[in-house]
Amino acid sequence: MSERAGERADEWKWDDELDTRGLFCPEPVMLLHNRIADIQEGQILKVMATDPSTTRDIPRFCQFLNHELLETVEVGNAHEGTDESADKSVNKSVNKSVKKSAGQSGEFIFFIRRGA
């Protein structure tokens, strides 16, 4: 999802952002937990990550804590597609950008609306 995904990500408006690029599990989710508490209910947080485990952990974090994962975008990877093994209970729009190929590096961008 190279240029097209990046263009879609640029269309979003967000209230705050969290850059976790270069960090590995569990740090991105720990920082997300702290940062989302700093924004108001209904506001949107943009999270940037490079750890592939965030494509699993962040959707589950949102589901568990009743935040709305609006979209997940993968940038910087020539391979795109849906990972059919992704958690089926998570919104299908989230799964559309989960990486197929393990070991391929890319950047993941998450847009999260804070719940109650």
C-alpha positions in Angstrom: 0.0 0.0 0.0 2.5 2.6 -1.0 1.4 5.9 -2.4 -2.3 5.3 -2.4 -2.3 4.3 1.3 -0.2 7.3 2.1 -2.6 9.6 0.3 -5.6 8.1 2.3 -3.7 8.7 5.5 -3.2 12.3 4.6 -6.9 12.8 4.3 -7.6 12.2 8.0 -7.8 15.0 10.5 -6.5 14.2 14.0 -6.3 15.9 17.3 -3.0 14.4 18.6 -0.4 12.0 17.4 1.9 9.4 18.9 5.1 8.3 17.2 6.2 4.8 18.3 8.4 4.1 15.3 11.4 2.1 16.3 9.8 0.7 19.5 8.9 -2.9 20.0 6.2 -4.7 22.0 5.0 -3.9 24.6 6.1 -0.2 24.4 3.8 1.0 21.6 0.7 -0.1 23.4 1.9 1.1 26.8 2.5 4.6 25.3 -0.9 4.5 23.5 -2.6 3.7 26.8 -1.1 6.8 28.3 -1.6 9.1 25.4 -5.2 8.2 24.7 -6.0 9.2 28.3 -4.7 12.7 27.5 -7.3 13.4 24.8 -11.0 14.1 25.1 -13.7 11.5 24.3 -14.4 11.6 20.5 -11.1 13.1 19.5 -8.8 11.2 17.1 -5.3 10.0 17.8 -2.9 9.2 15.0 -0.4 6.5 15.9 2.7 5.7 13.8 4.5 2.4 14.4 7.0 0.1 12.7 6.5 -3.0 14.9 4.4 -5.5 13.0 2.9 -6.8 16.2 1.0 -3.5 16.5 -1.3 -4.6 13.7 -2.6 -7.2 16.2 -2.1 -5.4 19.5 -3.6 -2.0 18.7 -6.9 -3.4 17.3 -7.3 -5.6 20.4 -6.4 -2.7 22.7 -9.2 -0.6 21.0 -11.7 -3.4 21.2 -11.0 -4.1 24.8 -11.1 -0.5 26.0 -14.0 0.6 23.7 -12.0 2.9 21.5 -12.9 3.1 17.8 -10.2 2.0 15.4 -11.1 4.1 12.3 -8.5 2.9 9.9 -5.1 1.1 9.7 -2.8 2.0 6.9 0.5 0.3 6.0 3.0 2.5 4.1 6.4 1.6 2.6 5.7 -2.0 1.6 5.4 -3.3 -1.9 3.2 -6.2 -0.7 -0.4 -5.5 0.2 -3.5 -7.5 1.1 -5.6 -8.9 3.8 -4.2 -11.4 6.3 -6.9 -14.0 6.4 -5.6 -15.1 9.8 -6.4 -11.8 11.4 -8.8 -11.7 14.3 -12.3 -11.9 12.7 -13.9 -10.1 15.6 -12.1 -6.9 14.7 -13.7 -4.5 12.2 -13.0 -5.7 8.6 -11.7 -2.3 7.6 -8.8 -2.8 10.0 -7.8 -6.1 8.5 -7.5 -4.8 5.0 -4.1 -3.4 5.6 -2.5 -6.1 7.8 0.7 -7.4 6.2 0.7 -10.7 4.4 4.5 -11.2 4.5 6.2 -11.5 7.8 9.7 -10.0 7.8 8.7 -7.2 5.4 9.3 -3.8 7.0 6.9 -1.0 6.7 5.2 1.7 8.7 1.8 1.3 10.2 -0.5 4.3 10.8 -3.6 3.9 13.0 -6.4 6.4 13.4 -8.2 5.9 16.7 -11.2 7.8 18.1 -11.2 7.8 21.9 -14.2 6.2 23.4 -15.8 6.8 26.8 
